Amino acid sequence: MRALPRPSSSLAIPRRSLLAALPMLGLASHAFAQPVAAAPPPAPAPALAPALSAAQREIAIAAVNAAETHGLERRRLAPDAAPDEVVQALLDYAHDVHVGRLAPADFLREWGVRPAPYDPRADFAAAVAMDRLSAWLDGLPPPYAGYAALRRGLAAYRAMGASGGWGRVPAGPAFGLGDKSPRSTALRARLAIEDPALDPKGASFDEGLQQAVARAQRRFGLKPDGVVTSETLAALNQPVGQRILQIIANLERWRWLPPTMPATRLQVNSGAAIVTLFQDDAPVLSMKAVSGRVGDETPMLFSAIHSVVLNPPWNVPSSIATKELWPKETKTPGYLARNGFVTIKTDDGGVRLQQKAGPKSALGRYKFDFDNPYGVYLHDTPTQSTFSRYGRQASHGCVRLEKPRALAEALLAGAPQWTPEAIQAAVDKGDTVRARLPQSVPVFIFYWTAFASPDGTMNFRSDPYNWDSLLLQRIGVLGGPGA
């Protein structure tokens, strides 16, 4: 675990401020007034931190020694550890559990959700002075049920790992109800480790095992048909250590969230391709989505939806026009006209493509606008078949919605002129109309690949963007490529 910069760094409090604060910190001012000897070289400056009482020292050591329960680096402080070691370890822990371990320069551009810088020394000193060290430490981790559930999941999967984890189910063709091969025996043993509802006894693929397979498929975001396909087999055969790493990566991302979330908000999970609308902190509408494909990843971001565009035209980005649409026109002349595309002259004398509003529009009938530097938004789509897939990362970066009409009605519910009937009438008329929300609704696009159901059951996804692995490498939990 890296140490926080010492007070001599750019994060230091000015020396004059430190001297004024010394009585509160319990340090003598004359310690900083002694002349520096020319020889031998001066000893390192003492740590500018308050002295801990015996009780506070126990609290500090316990917190540091429990850091691994948050997915942080394991560290063990001995009861007789030096005072400076205890304080520095606690400061490191406080920083990492509050805002994470990723250096600002290591965020990808697409990781637009970033915590504010945090230097815990002032808060630490105040907590010690007011004898509120426990309360301060308790308030450092993300205050969300999802984070607490992941911590419980981390403990459970580490316990599974300590007990030997699980064996692999042998490769082979898809199999299901009625199978009596050794693969069914291995499958039962594998599932029983995660699923307490499954009877671990038995050798055949009976209805109980079929139901357990379906439960596992739901946890992995797969079609819950109870048949062990290649996709199901791949998910089952992920080792327990990989699941632990996924949880650690997701715990890290939780620390990037703001300290409070609006009670009314729209949450998008691009990793699982799910959208959920919350009102009064309770989910009221959930739907499948299609998020960005690899190479066009949907960014993580915070913003606010301010309007719904009914019958939106699509102003085609030049990159998509160049790579995809103009080649189709060259290969099949008339493709653009048949699909509602027109050319529009630009100020520099060039042309750009626009797809007119209508049944063929790639944006469908609804577009949800919010400000962001990535040019992405949420929208309807005429292509419904993608929603039936397991891996729904297939867009150019925007988020396609399974139930756009229901979302539009919910967001515009407070606008008297935009009743459900009025919305449908405007859509049917076909004109492009911008419907302003009566109040902007915060939207959070995040990337979750490990999360808990309301009953505490852990769910995992496949890390489609490889962002789990990249994050773990950048915080030093995994070695880099080839390591």
Stockholm file with secondary structure:
# STOCKHOLM 1.0

chainA/1-483         MRALPRPSSSLAIPRRSLLAALPMLGLASHAFAQPVAAAPPPAPAPALAPALSAAQREIAIAAVNAAETHGLERRRLAPDAAPDEVVQALLDYAHDVHVGRLAPADFLREWGVRPAPYDPRADFAAAVAMDRLSAWLDGLPPPYAGYAALRRGLAAYRAMGASGGWGRVPAGPAFGLGDKSPRSTALRARLAIEDPALDPKGASFDEGLQQAVARAQRRFGLKPDGVVTSETLAALNQPVGQRILQIIANLERWRWLPPTMPATRLQVNSGAAIVTLFQDDAPVLSMKAVSGRVGDETPMLFSAIHSVVLNPPWNVPSSIATKELWPKETKTPGYLARNGFVTIKTDDGGVRLQQKAGPKSALGRYKFDFDNPYGVYLHDTPTQSTFSRYGRQASHGCVRLEKPRALAEALLAGAPQWTPEAIQAAVDKGDTVRARLPQSVPVFIFYWTAFASPDGTMNFRSDPYNWDSLLLQRIGVLGGPGA
#=GR chainA/1-483 SS CCCCCCTTSTTCCCHHHHHHHHHHHTCCGGGGTSCCCSSSCCCCCCCCSCCCCHHHHHHHHHHHHTGGGGTCCCCCCCTTCCHHHHHHHHHHHHHHHHHCSCCGGGSCTTBCCCCCCCCTHHHHHHHHHTTCHHHHHHTSSCCCHHHHHHHHHHHHHHHHHHTTCCCCCCCCSCBCTTCCSHHHHHHHHHHHHHCTTSCCCCSSCCHHHHHHHHHHHHHHTSCCSSCBCHHHHHHHTSCHHHHHHHHHHHHHHHTTSCSSCCSSEEEEETTTTEEEEEETTEEEEEEEEEEECTTSCCCBEEEEEEEEEESCCEECCHHHIIIIIHHHHHHSTTHHHHTTEEEEECTTSCEEEEECSSTTCTTTTEEEEECCTTCCCEECCSCCGGGGSSCCEEESSSEEESCHHHHHHHHTTTCTTCCHHHHHHHHHHCCCEEEEEEEEEEEEEECCSEEECTTSCEEECCCTTCHHHHHHHHTTSSCCTTC
#=GC SS_cons         CCCCCCTTSTTCCCHHHHHHHHHHHTCCGGGGTSCCCSSSCCCCCCCCSCCCCHHHHHHHHHHHHTGGGGTCCCCCCCTTCCHHHHHHHHHHHHHHHHHCSCCGGGSCTTBCCCCCCCCTHHHHHHHHHTTCHHHHHHTSSCCCHHHHHHHHHHHHHHHHHHTTCCCCCCCCSCBCTTCCSHHHHHHHHHHHHHCTTSCCCCSSCCHHHHHHHHHHHHHHTSCCSSCBCHHHHHHHTSCHHHHHHHHHHHHHHHTTSCSSCCSSEEEEETTTTEEEEEETTEEEEEEEEEEECTTSCCCBEEEEEEEEEESCCEECCHHHIIIIIHHHHHHSTTHHHHTTEEEEECTTSCEEEEECSSTTCTTTTEEEEECCTTCCCEECCSCCGGGGSSCCEEESSSEEESCHHHHHHHHTTTCTTCCHHHHHHHHHHCCCEEEEEEEEEEEEEECCSEEECTTSCEEECCCTTCHHHHHHHHTTSSCCTTC
//
